[in-house]
Amino acid sequence: MAKKAAQKKEVNNDGKELFEALKLLEAEKGIPVDFMIDKIKKAIATACKNSYGNEDVVIDMDPESGKFDVFLRKEIVEEVENPNREIALEIVKQYDPRAEIGGFVRHRLDTKQFGSADRKKHHPSGHP
């Protein structure tokens, strides 16, 4: 449990550092934080499309709290045909007994994995 708390704290610190850097860019270069956040969100959606074949993402970015979370949305289905876009009802029922076919769940992504997944995909050996 302590390990999970430390990991969560690490993610929040990374978010705060990101927003501090964006504020610094705004102050030094005059580029509004909101403009940069919008561009980051678009880049994340593109990364999800390229890495997971699914651009249906929810991106929570809050400069005030330092919150920065990315969720891939998956449709709940009886039988999974596309695991990047769908999840089986039987799996979701383990976590939410009220889940229904046609609904959606949010799967939290580790944003640090985008770059490493891309490097592995394009490296001849499959490793960075």
Secondary structure, DSSP 8 states (H G I E B T S, - for coil): -HHHHHHHHHHHHHHHHHHHHHHHHHHHH---HHHHHHHHHHHHHHHHHHHHS---EEEEEETTTTEEEEEEEEEEESS-S-TTTEEEHHHHHTT-TT--TT-EEEEEE-TTHHHHHHHHHHSTTS--
